[in-house]
Amino acid sequence: MPVLYLTENDVRELIDMSAAIELVEEAFGQLAEQRATNTPRQRVIQSGIMLHTMSAGSSEWGVVGWKNYTTTPTSAKFHVALYDAATGTLQALIEADTLGRLRTGAASGVATEYMARSDARLVGIFGAGKQAETQLEAVCAVRKIEHVTVHSRNPEKRDDFADRMSEKLGVTIEGVSSPFQAAGEKDIIITATSSKTPVFDGNDLDEGTHLNIVGSNFWQKAEIDVATVRRSDVIVCDNKVQCQIEAGDFRQALEEGAIDWKLMHELSDIVAERQTGRANADQITLFKSVGLAIEDLALGQEILKRARAQGKGRELEM
């Protein structure tokens, strides 16, 4: 088989959010049954640039692979590579910005399906960027959302987000100027920001709220405060080992003794029904996502199969 190079346009044409949610749910099921492995992200830091590397493998799909990306003060570049697990042969190199946003949204979609109340209708979202778009799309894919309030620091950006996503999702979306308007009286809250400090007051949360906290994967950053962590009855990580390295949202709460890693669960255990994501309608539930390579692998291997079937991609001479 030739090595296929797949562009961002190829990815957009080959996969959508519905498929992404199914694939990511399957990936967490494989992790639970030890049919897949995931290695946490590592970072190389040089002046003006950071290289991020993460990898995973699946016996079910017969592939291993990595995601590498670079970040600079002005840009970020993402790639996923897939290898045949039987031969070690490179199969594909995929531009992975769109892929990454889809898989991150899909993980929250899976968590929402297992953890949010079945009658959840009202969403508050913090952030109005590209990650916020796929987060909201995923939540709307698994719940019948009726109204969304979006808060971000830039009024023009949040109003544009509200207009575009309302048209795309067929849901009423309103831009709001205060964090309380986005956090209070909500069934689901999403944080997808670049903030280094908490974006709302955890005391404003209603009972029964589910939270998807996805914006930070650095120990020095936190989108939520100690009150939010303290009030959460169920806390689920996409992966506890990686969260212990990167989930700065928990740092202060851990230092103050408000939570302990032993009391947190992993999404793979929720998917495998070893743990419950919600015991009753009044519980506040929290999903912390830092992003796993197994999610990239899940989408990547399916994109490759579809690309071969549809004759997409450019063959590389290696």
C-alpha positions as CSV (number, residue, x, y, z in Angstrom):
1,M,0.0,0.0,0.0
2,P,1.3,3.5,-0.8
3,V,1.7,6.1,1.9
4,L,-1.2,8.6,1.7
5,Y,-0.9,12.3,2.5
6,L,-4.3,13.6,3.5
7,T,-4.9,17.4,3.8
8,E,-7.3,19.3,6.1
9,N,-9.8,19.4,3.2
10,D,-9.6,15.7,2.8
11,V,-10.3,15.2,6.6
12,R,-13.3,17.6,6.4
13,E,-14.7,15.6,3.4
14,L,-14.1,12.2,4.9
15,I,-15.5,12.3,8.5
16,D,-18.1,14.2,10.6
17,M,-19.0,14.6,14.2
18,S,-21.4,11.7,14.4
19,A,-18.8,9.2,13.2
20,A,-16.2,10.8,15.4
21,I,-18.3,10.3,18.5
22,E,-18.8,6.6,17.7
23,L,-15.1,6.1,17.0
24,V,-14.0,7.8,20.2
25,E,-16.5,5.8,22.3
26,E,-15.1,2.6,20.7
27,A,-11.5,3.8,21.5
28,F,-12.4,4.2,25.2
29,G,-14.0,0.8,25.2
30,Q,-10.8,-0.7,23.8
31,L,-8.8,1.0,26.5
32,A,-11.1,-0.4,29.1
33,E,-10.5,-3.9,27.7
34,Q,-6.8,-3.4,27.2
35,R,-7.1,-3.8,23.5
36,A,-5.5,-0.4,23.0
37,T,-2.7,1.6,24.6
38,N,-2.1,5.3,25.0
39,T,1.1,7.1,25.9
40,P,0.8,10.6,27.5
41,R,2.0,13.7,25.7
42,Q,5.6,14.9,26.0
43,R,6.9,18.3,25.2
44,V,10.2,19.7,23.8
45,I,10.6,23.4,24.6
46,Q,13.0,25.6,22.6
47,S,13.1,29.4,22.3
48,G,10.0,30.4,20.5
49,I,8.6,26.9,19.8
50,M,7.2,23.9,21.5
51,L,7.0,20.3,20.1
52,H,4.2,18.1,21.5
53,T,4.4,14.3,20.9
54,M,1.9,11.6,21.8
55,S,1.2,8.1,20.6
56,A,-1.2,5.1,20.8
57,G,-1.9,1.7,19.4
58,S,-4.9,-0.6,18.8
59,S,-4.8,-4.3,18.3
60,E,-8.5,-4.1,17.2
61,W,-7.7,-1.7,14.4
62,G,-4.2,-3.1,13.7
63,V,-2.5,0.2,13.7
64,V,-0.1,2.2,15.9
65,G,0.6,5.9,15.4
66,W,1.6,9.3,16.7
67,K,0.4,12.8,16.8
68,N,3.0,15.5,16.7
69,Y,2.3,19.2,16.7
70,T,4.2,22.4,17.1
71,T,3.1,25.6,18.7
72,T,4.7,29.1,18.3
73,P,3.5,32.5,19.4
74,T,1.8,32.9,16.0
75,S,0.8,29.4,14.8
76,A,0.2,25.7,15.5
77,K,0.8,22.8,13.0
78,F,-0.7,19.3,13.6
79,H,0.1,15.9,12.0
80,V,-0.9,12.3,12.6
81,A,1.0,9.4,11.3
82,L,-0.3,5.8,11.1
83,Y,1.7,2.6,10.8
84,D,0.6,-1.0,10.1
85,A,0.9,-2.9,13.4
86,A,1.9,-6.1,11.6
87,T,4.6,-4.8,9.3
88,G,5.6,-1.5,10.8
89,T,5.0,0.2,7.5
90,L,4.0,3.8,7.4
91,Q,0.5,4.0,5.9
92,A,-0.6,7.7,6.2
93,L,0.4,11.2,7.2
94,I,-2.6,13.3,8.0
95,E,-2.9,17.1,8.5
96,A,-4.6,17.0,11.9
97,D,-6.0,20.4,13.0
98,T,-9.6,19.6,11.9
99,L,-9.1,16.0,13.1
100,G,-7.9,17.2,16.5
101,R,-10.9,19.5,17.0
102,L,-13.3,16.8,16.0
103,R,-11.8,14.2,18.4
104,T,-11.7,16.6,21.3
105,G,-15.4,17.5,20.7
106,A,-16.2,13.8,20.3
107,A,-14.7,12.9,23.7
108,S,-16.9,15.5,25.3
109,G,-19.8,14.1,23.3
110,V,-19.1,10.6,24.8
111,A,-18.8,12.0,28.3
112,T,-22.0,14.0,27.9
113,E,-23.9,10.9,26.7
114,Y,-22.9,9.0,29.8
115,M,-22.9,11.8,32.4
116,A,-25.3,14.6,31.6
117,R,-29.0,14.3,32.5
118,S,-31.1,12.8,29.7
119,D,-33.4,15.8,29.8
120,A,-30.5,18.3,29.4
121,R,-31.6,21.2,27.3
122,L,-29.7,24.4,28.3
123,V,-26.0,24.9,27.6
124,G,-23.6,27.6,28.7
125,I,-20.3,27.8,26.8
126,F,-17.1,29.7,27.6
127,G,-15.0,30.4,24.5
128,A,-15.9,31.2,21.0
129,G,-13.1,29.7,19.0
130,K,-12.8,26.6,16.8
131,Q,-12.6,24.2,19.7
132,A,-15.8,25.7,21.1
133,E,-17.5,25.0,17.8
134,T,-16.9,21.3,17.9
135,Q,-17.6,21.1,21.6
136,L,-21.0,22.5,21.1
137,E,-21.6,20.4,18.0
138,A,-20.8,17.2,19.9
139,V,-23.1,18.1,22.8
140,C,-25.9,18.9,20.4
141,A,-25.4,15.5,18.7
142,V,-26.1,13.6,22.0
143,R,-28.7,15.8,23.7
144,K,-31.8,17.8,22.4
145,I,-30.4,21.2,23.2
146,E,-32.8,24.1,23.0
147,H,-30.9,27.2,24.1
148,V,-27.2,28.1,24.4
149,T,-25.5,31.1,26.0
150,V,-21.9,31.9,25.0
151,H,-19.5,34.1,26.9
152,S,-16.1,35.2,25.7
153,R,-13.9,38.2,26.3
154,N,-14.5,39.5,22.7
155,P,-18.1,40.7,22.2
156,E,-17.8,40.6,18.4
157,K,-16.4,37.1,18.4
158,R,-19.0,35.7,20.7
159,D,-21.8,37.3,18.7
160,D,-20.4,35.9,15.4
161,F,-20.1,32.5,17.1
162,A,-23.7,32.7,18.1
163,D,-24.9,33.6,14.6
164,R,-22.8,31.0,12.8
165,M,-23.4,28.1,15.2
166,S,-27.1,28.9,15.5
167,E,-27.5,28.5,11.8
168,K,-25.4,25.4,11.6
169,L,-27.0,23.5,14.6
170,G,-30.5,24.9,14.4
171,V,-30.3,25.9,18.1
172,T,-31.0,29.3,19.6
173,I,-27.6,30.8,20.7
174,E,-27.2,34.0,22.6
175,G,-24.0,35.9,23.4
176,V,-23.8,37.1,27.0
177,S,-21.6,39.6,28.7
178,S,-21.2,38.1,32.2
179,P,-19.8,34.7,33.3
180,F,-22.9,34.2,35.6
181,Q,-25.2,34.4,32.6
182,A,-23.3,31.5,31.0
183,A,-22.9,29.4,34.2
184,G,-26.1,29.9,36.1
185,E,-29.2,27.7,35.6
186,K,-27.6,25.4,33.0
187,D,-27.8,21.7,32.4
188,I,-24.4,21.5,30.6
189,I,-21.4,23.9,30.8
190,I,-18.5,23.8,28.4
191,T,-15.2,25.6,28.9
192,A,-13.0,25.8,25.8
193,T,-10.8,28.9,26.4
194,S,-7.2,29.8,26.6
195,S,-7.6,31.3,30.0
196,K,-5.0,30.7,32.7
197,T,-7.5,31.5,35.5
198,P,-11.1,30.4,36.3
199,V,-13.7,31.7,33.9
200,F,-16.7,31.4,36.3
201,D,-17.6,31.1,40.0
202,G,-18.4,27.5,40.9
203,N,-20.9,28.7,43.5
204,D,-23.1,29.7,40.6
205,L,-23.6,26.2,39.4
206,D,-27.0,24.6,39.7
207,E,-27.5,21.1,41.0
208,G,-27.6,18.5,38.2
209,T,-25.2,20.4,36.0
210,H,-22.7,18.5,33.8
211,L,-19.4,20.2,32.9
212,N,-17.0,19.5,30.0
213,I,-13.7,21.2,30.9
214,V,-11.4,21.1,27.9
215,G,-9.5,24.3,27.4
216,S,-6.3,23.6,29.4
217,N,-3.7,20.9,29.2
218,F,-1.0,22.6,31.2
219,W,-0.4,22.3,35.0
220,Q,-0.1,26.1,35.3
221,K,-3.6,26.8,33.8
222,A,-7.0,26.4,35.3
223,E,-10.4,27.2,33.7
224,I,-12.4,26.3,36.9
225,D,-12.0,27.2,40.5
226,V,-11.8,25.1,43.7
227,A,-15.6,25.6,44.4
228,T,-16.4,23.9,41.1
229,V,-14.2,20.9,41.9
230,R,-15.4,20.7,45.5
231,R,-19.1,20.8,44.4
232,S,-18.6,18.1,41.7
233,D,-20.0,14.8,42.9
234,V,-18.5,12.8,40.0
235,I,-15.2,13.7,38.4
236,V,-14.0,11.8,35.3
237,C,-10.7,12.2,33.4
238,D,-10.1,11.1,29.9
239,N,-6.9,9.6,31.4
240,K,-5.8,10.0,35.0
241,V,-2.1,9.5,34.3
242,Q,-2.1,12.3,31.7
243,C,-4.3,14.5,33.9
244,Q,-1.9,14.1,36.7
245,I,0.7,15.7,34.4
246,E,-1.5,18.3,32.7
247,A,-4.8,19.0,34.4
248,G,-4.0,22.3,36.2
249,D,-7.8,22.7,36.8
250,F,-7.3,20.4,39.8
251,R,-4.0,21.7,41.1
252,Q,-5.3,24.1,43.7
253,A,-8.1,21.8,44.8
254,L,-5.6,19.0,45.3
255,E,-3.3,21.3,47.3
256,E,-6.2,22.3,49.5
257,G,-7.3,18.7,50.0
258,A,-10.7,19.3,48.3
259,I,-10.2,16.3,46.1
260,D,-8.0,13.2,45.7
261,W,-7.0,11.4,42.6
262,K,-8.3,8.1,44.1
263,L,-11.8,9.6,44.0
264,M,-11.7,10.4,40.3
265,H,-12.6,8.0,37.5
266,E,-11.5,7.4,33.9
267,L,-13.8,7.8,30.9
268,S,-12.9,4.2,29.8
269,D,-14.4,2.9,33.0
270,I,-17.5,4.9,32.5
271,V,-17.9,3.6,28.9
272,A,-17.3,0.0,30.1
273,E,-19.9,0.6,32.9
274,R,-17.4,-0.2,35.7
275,Q,-18.3,3.2,37.2
276,T,-21.4,5.3,36.9
277,G,-21.2,8.7,35.3
278,R,-24.3,9.9,37.2
279,A,-26.1,8.3,40.1
280,N,-29.0,10.8,40.3
281,A,-30.4,13.9,38.7
282,D,-29.1,16.3,41.4
283,Q,-25.4,15.4,41.1
284,I,-22.9,17.8,39.5
285,T,-20.7,15.9,37.2
286,L,-17.4,17.0,35.6
287,F,-15.4,15.6,32.7
288,K,-11.9,16.8,32.4
289,S,-10.3,16.4,28.9
290,V,-6.6,16.9,28.2
291,G,-6.7,15.1,24.8
292,L,-5.4,11.6,24.1
293,A,-3.5,10.1,21.2
294,I,-5.9,7.1,21.1
295,E,-8.6,9.6,20.0
296,D,-6.5,10.8,17.1
297,L,-5.7,7.2,16.2
298,A,-9.4,6.3,16.2
299,L,-10.3,9.0,13.7
300,G,-7.1,8.7,11.7
301,Q,-7.5,5.0,11.0
302,E,-11.1,5.5,9.8
303,I,-10.2,8.5,7.7
304,L,-7.5,6.4,6.0
305,K,-10.0,3.6,5.3
306,R,-12.4,6.0,3.8
307,A,-9.7,7.8,1.8
308,R,-8.6,4.5,0.2
309,A,-12.2,3.5,-0.6
310,Q,-12.9,6.9,-2.2
311,G,-9.6,7.4,-3.9
312,K,-8.7,10.5,-1.9
313,G,-5.3,11.7,-0.8
314,R,-1.9,12.1,-2.5
315,E,0.5,9.2,-2.7
316,L,4.0,9.9,-1.3
317,E,7.2,8.4,-2.6
318,M,9.1,7.3,0.5
